[in-house]
Amino acid sequence: MSKTLQSWQQANWPQTAQRWTAAELSKQNIRLIDELQVVKTWALGHVLKQSTDSDDTFFKATAFLPLFSNEASLCAKLFELFPQYSARVIAFDAHQQWMLTESFGEAFVDTVPLCDWVKPFTEFANLQLASVDHIEELEAAGCIRRDITQLPIQLQRIFNDKAIISRLPQDIDLSTERLSQVLTKLKQSITALAAYQLPSSLVHSDLHIENIVPRNGVKEHFTFFDWSDGCISHPFIDGTYLFRMDDSEGKQQIIDAYLNQWSKYGSKDELKRAWQLAESICYAHQAVSYAGMLHILSEQQTPDLIHAFENAFRRFLFKVMN
C-alpha cells in the first residue's frame, strides 16, 4: 500500500512555504511582518498565518488524496465565479495544492442555536443552484466528479480490501450475505433518488456550521470554506450533519429552508422524499471518502480518522437496511 509524501513531510518545509508566500505577496506589493505562524496542522492539511502591513493572510496546503479535489485551484475558481460566497484567493499553486487567501473573518462555533443555521444553509442551496451552470468550469479547476451511481462499485472494492475492512470493529456484520443485501438496498435507493432528476451540483461534503463565516460579522451573507472534500455530485450529499442531528423543530426549519430553494425541481413532498432517500447515500459517500484517506495515509497519521471511518460505516450500514 503506497503512501503519498505530503508537502509538510518534504525537506525544507516550512521554509519553502515561506519563500513562496513572500514571493507571491511581493507581487501584490504586500510587505510581510514576521514569519508564517502555525494555525492548524493535521493529516489532511496545514494552515498557516502570515501577518502583513495590510492584513493577515492565510496559507493552506492540502493533502494529495484520490478523492480530494485540488482545493487551491478550486477555491480560486469559486472566488472568480461566486465571490459573494467565497474567500478571495490572492495566489495559488495548483501543482503543490497551496493557496493564499485574505482573512475572511471568524467562523461560526458549533454551539450556536439552530436558528443560526437556517440562513447559511439557504444561501448554500443558492450557491449549489448557481453552480449547476458552471460544472465544466469547476471540473477544469480540479473539482472531481463523484457520481452517486459509482458508490456501489466503490463500496464493493472496499469490502474486498482486507487492509481497510480490518480497521472496522468485529461487532460490525460484514458477512457476504449481509454486504450483498446492503449493496442491493443502496442501488435501489440510488435509482429511486435519481428519478427525482435533481441536477448534479457543487458539493462541499463537509458542510457544517464551523465551515461557514458571516461576512463582516453580518448574518445575512456568508463565506463557505474548507473545500478539500468538494466535488460534483448530488446536492443532497451535503445533508450529512443535518441527517445526524436529533429530530427537532429547529432541524426541520433548516431542512425546509434548504429544500425550498429547490422548488423548481419538485413539490415540497417530492423534495422531502428525495431528501430522505439521500441519507443512506450520503453516508455511503462519506464511508468511501474515509476509506480513501485510510488507503493512502499511514496509521500514524490517521488515529483521528479511524473513529470517523467507523462511524460513517455504522451509520451507512444501519440506515441502508432500515
Secondary structure, 3 states (H helix, E strand, C coil): CCCCCCHHHCCCCCHHHHHHHHHHHHHCCCCEEEEEEEEEEECCEEEEEEEECCCCEEEEEECCCCCCCCHHHHHHHHHHHCHHHCCCEEEEECCCCEEEEECCCCCCCCCCCCHHHHHHHHHHHHHHHHHHHHHHHHHHCCCEECCHHHHHHHHHHHHCCHHHHCCCCCCCCCCHHHHHHHHHHHHHHHHHHHCCCCCCEEECCCCCHHHEEEHHHCCCCEEECCCCCCEEECHHHHHHHHHHCCCCHHHHHHHHHHHHCCHHHCCHHHHHHHHHHHHHHHHHHHHHHHHHHHHHCCCCCCHHHHHHHHHHHHHHHHHHCC
